[in-house]
Amino acid sequence: LEDTQVTAQTLGDNFGEEVAALVLALSDLEGPEVGNRAVRKRLALERLAQAGARAQTIKYADLIHNTGSIVEHDPGFARLYLKEKRALLEAMTEGEVGLRRLAWEVLEQAEARLRQRRQQGESPTGR
């Protein structure tokens, strides 16, 4: 919801309350008025740690999908992103076990890729 004009009510009306609840659990609704990025990500982590297994499973898939491209195309941001995702995976323990395991593997591979880039003397921007 954070990147659209769609409301939770519209989602519920069109897709049912279960879908609306999942989208709400997965959306970063905390804006800049709540605090800096660290504060907003902590609040999101707390919300997702309490989310049900279905929402956490979707978040695992999201992490798996996004991590590779972030590391490849924005290694400077990837350091912060991976730190945040590590904390998130530590907090989310209710989702599907196999997908959670895969999310951890993807995260650890991405961290290794960043270390390798640093050792090879690549700049933080990837150039």
C-alpha positions, 0 to 999 in steps of 0.5 A: 500500500505504501507506493499506491493510492489504493486503500486497505478498504478497497483491497478488502472490498475487491479481494477479501479481508484476508488479502487486505490483512496480509497486504497491511502486514507487509506494507511499510506504512510508517512515513518520515513523520514517524522517525528516521529509516532506522526507527521505521525499519524497527517498527516494521520488524516488530510488526512482521515479527508478530505477523502470521505465518502466511505474511512471513512466508510472503516476506521470505519470498520478497527477500529472496526475490529482491536481494540479488538485484540490490547487491548487484546494482547497488552494493553501497545500499546493499550493506544496509539492506542486508543488515536490515534483512538479517534482523528481519529473518532473525525476528520472523520465525513462523513462516514456511520452513523451507522458504525461510531456510532459502531466504537465509541462504540467499542472504548469506550468499549476498553477504559473501558477494559483498565481502568478495567485492570489497576484497577485490577493491570494488568501489561501494557503488559497484564501479 
